[in-house]
Amino acid sequence: MGLKDVEPKSEYRSLLDDIVRDFYIPLLRQAVSYKRAVGFFSSSALIEISKGISALVKNGGKIQLIVSPKLSEDDIEAIEKGFEMRYEIIERCLERSFEPPRNVYEEKRLNLLANLIANGQLDIKVAFLESNNKIGMFHEKMGLITDVDNNVIAFTGSMNETQNAFSHNYESIDVFCSWTHDSERVFAKEAAFNALWNDYEPHIKTIDFPKVAKEQFQTYKINNSIDNEIDYVEFGVSDSQPEPQITKSTRQPMIPADVEIRSYQSEAIDEWEKEGFRGIFDMATGWIRYELSLPKTLPAI
């Protein structure tokens, strides 16, 4: 199987779709390469990114991440006052972004990521805006998933890799496939990522992940093994189970059991389903008048 056999929807919305189970896991299971530009760097963001990558890692796949340091106003002011200090300040900013794991699942995921860095399967670079001795934050969010046959799925949108983005905020991503009419858009996303990764995007500087940050990442290692079943433990997905398919979200709008819809409404829903649950219901309605009858005399209080 490959990416062509797992057909994604054209868009996902975090309050309607289970992004990890419906999108990341089925697609990354077929992948050998995963490239992401993820916005601000933090250990918690990397924990979210790691969800769904077990099968990719088992395939011998590699991950390339482009992150941005979350600079404070003081950091930016210090950088603009002295050019030679910027890399030291960026290093300190990245170091501040490491947090201890909050539970055993986060501990296992950070251990996985630390081992992937050590094994050369995960490479991280840092990008920031640079122009006229001014510095800004790179905050593009896009991704590329590639299979062994060089089929590519590109996705982009407002999704941040945080627990809030996956479940609490209202975020969305748009999806494009290289074997469809979206091939030009996929090619453009690939070119953009390569320009960033190789540091030839105008006004954006891309540097290697600092050595001190790599060393700090290694403090998360609890052993030298790569856990290929981490997604099964957390999401119930394993190679021993049938191939996961992208399905319609179970958190879609439902008709209450005590509500009886009219025949033309049922026909409209059937047509909506045929169109992949995309479209607009347009229905003329009239005014409904409600009257409240009260007794002519109110009881004394």
Backbone hydrogen bonds, N-H to C=O, Kabsch-Sander energy under -0.5 kcal/mol:
donor,donor_aa,acceptor,acceptor_aa,energy
5,D,2,G,-1.3
6,V,3,L,-1.4
7,E,5,D,-0.6
12,Y,173,I,-2.3
14,S,171,E,-2.5
16,L,13,R,-1.8
17,D,13,R,-2.8
19,I,17,D,-1.2
22,D,18,D,-3.1
23,F,19,I,-1.6
24,Y,19,I,-1.9
25,I,20,V,-2.8
27,L,23,F,-1.7
28,L,24,Y,-3.1
29,R,25,I,-1.5
30,Q,27,L,-1.4
31,A,28,L,-1.0
32,V,146,T,-3.0
33,S,146,T,-1.5
34,Y,62,K,-2.1
35,K,144,L,-2.7
36,R,64,Q,-2.8
37,A,142,M,-2.7
38,V,36,R,-0.6
38,V,66,I,-2.4
39,G,140,E,-0.7
41,F,68,S,-2.6
43,S,97,S,-2.1
46,L,42,S,-1.8
47,I,43,S,-1.7
48,E,44,S,-1.6
49,I,45,A,-2.1
50,S,46,L,-1.8
51,K,47,I,-0.5
51,K,48,E,-1.1
52,G,50,S,-0.5
53,I,50,S,-1.8
57,V,53,I,-2.6
58,K,54,S,-2.1
59,N,55,A,-2.0
60,G,57,V,-1.6
61,G,56,L,-2.5
62,K,32,V,-1.8
63,I,121,Q,-3.0
64,Q,34,Y,-2.3
65,L,123,D,-2.6
66,I,36,R,-2.7
67,V,65,L,-0.5
67,V,125,K,-2.7
68,S,39,G,-2.3
71,L,69,P,-1.6
76,I,72,S,-2.4
77,E,73,E,-2.4
78,A,74,D,-2.3
79,I,75,D,-2.3
80,E,76,I,-2.4
81,K,77,E,-1.1
82,G,78,A,-0.9
82,G,79,I,-0.8
85,M,82,G,-1.8
86,R,83,F,-1.4
89,I,85,M,-2.4
90,I,86,R,-2.5
91,E,87,Y,-2.3
92,R,88,E,-2.2
93,C,89,I,-2.4
94,L,90,I,-2.4
95,E,91,E,-2.4
96,R,92,R,-1.9
97,S,93,C,-0.6
97,S,94,L,-1.1
98,F,95,E,-1.3
107,E,103,N,-2.1
108,K,104,V,-2.1
109,R,105,Y,-2.1
110,L,106,E,-2.6
111,N,107,E,-1.9
112,L,108,K,-2.1
113,L,109,R,-2.4
114,A,110,L,-2.4
115,N,111,N,-2.1
116,L,112,L,-2.2
117,I,113,L,-2.2
118,A,114,A,-2.1
119,N,115,N,-2.2
120,G,116,L,-0.6
120,G,117,I,-0.9
121,Q,116,L,-2.2
122,L,116,L,-1.4
123,D,63,I,-2.5
125,K,65,L,-2.7
126,V,207,I,-2.9
127,A,67,V,-3.1
128,F,205,K,-2.0
129,L,136,G,-1.6
130,E,203,H,-2.8
131,S,134,K,-2.2
134,K,131,S,-2.0
136,G,129,L,-1.8
138,F,127,A,-0.6
142,M,37,A,-1.6
143,G,155,F,-2.6
144,L,35,K,-2.5
145,I,153,I,-2.7
146,T,33,S,-2.3
147,D,151,N,-2.0
148,V,30,Q,-0.5
150,N,147,D,-1.9
153,I,145,I,-2.7
154,A,176,F,-2.7
155,F,143,G,-2.3
156,T,174,D,-2.0
157,G,141,K,-1.4
158,S,172,S,-1.4
159,M,172,S,-0.9
162,T,160,N,-2.0
166,F,162,T,-2.0
167,S,163,Q,-1.6
168,H,163,Q,-0.5
168,H,164,N,-1.9
169,N,164,N,-3.5
171,E,169,N,-0.9
173,I,12,Y,-2.1
174,D,156,T,-3.6
175,V,10,S,-2.7
176,F,154,A,-2.9
178,S,152,V,-2.6
180,T,177,C,-1.3
183,S,180,T,-1.5
186,V,182,D,-2.1
187,F,183,S,-2.5
188,A,184,E,-2.2
189,K,185,R,-2.1
190,E,186,V,-2.5
191,A,187,F,-2.5
192,A,188,A,-2.2
193,F,189,K,-2.4
194,N,190,E,-2.5
195,A,191,A,-2.2
196,L,192,A,-2.0
197,W,193,F,-3.1
198,N,194,N,-2.3
199,D,196,L,-1.3
200,Y,195,A,-2.6
201,E,195,A,-0.8
204,I,201,E,-1.7
205,K,128,F,-3.0
207,I,126,V,-3.0
209,F,124,I,-1.4
214,K,210,P,-2.2
215,E,211,K,-2.5
216,Q,212,V,-1.9
217,F,213,A,-2.3
218,Q,214,K,-1.6
219,T,216,Q,-1.2
220,Y,217,F,-1.9
221,K,218,Q,-1.4
227,D,225,S,-0.6
228,N,226,I,-0.9
230,I,227,D,-0.8
233,V,229,E,-2.2
234,E,230,I,-1.6
235,F,231,D,-3.4
236,G,232,Y,-2.1
237,V,231,D,-0.5
241,Q,238,S,-1.6
247,T,245,Q,-0.5
251,R,16,L,-0.6
252,Q,249,S,-0.6
259,V,256,P,-1.8
260,E,258,D,-0.5
261,I,259,V,-0.6
266,S,262,R,-2.1
267,E,263,S,-2.3
268,A,264,Y,-1.7
269,I,265,Q,-2.0
270,D,266,S,-2.1
271,E,267,E,-2.1
272,W,268,A,-2.1
273,E,269,I,-2.2
274,K,270,D,-1.9
275,E,271,E,-1.2
276,G,273,E,-1.9
277,F,272,W,-2.3
278,R,272,W,-0.7
282,D,280,I,-0.6
283,M,281,F,-0.5
289,R,287,W,-0.5
290,Y,288,I,-0.5
293,S,291,E,-0.6
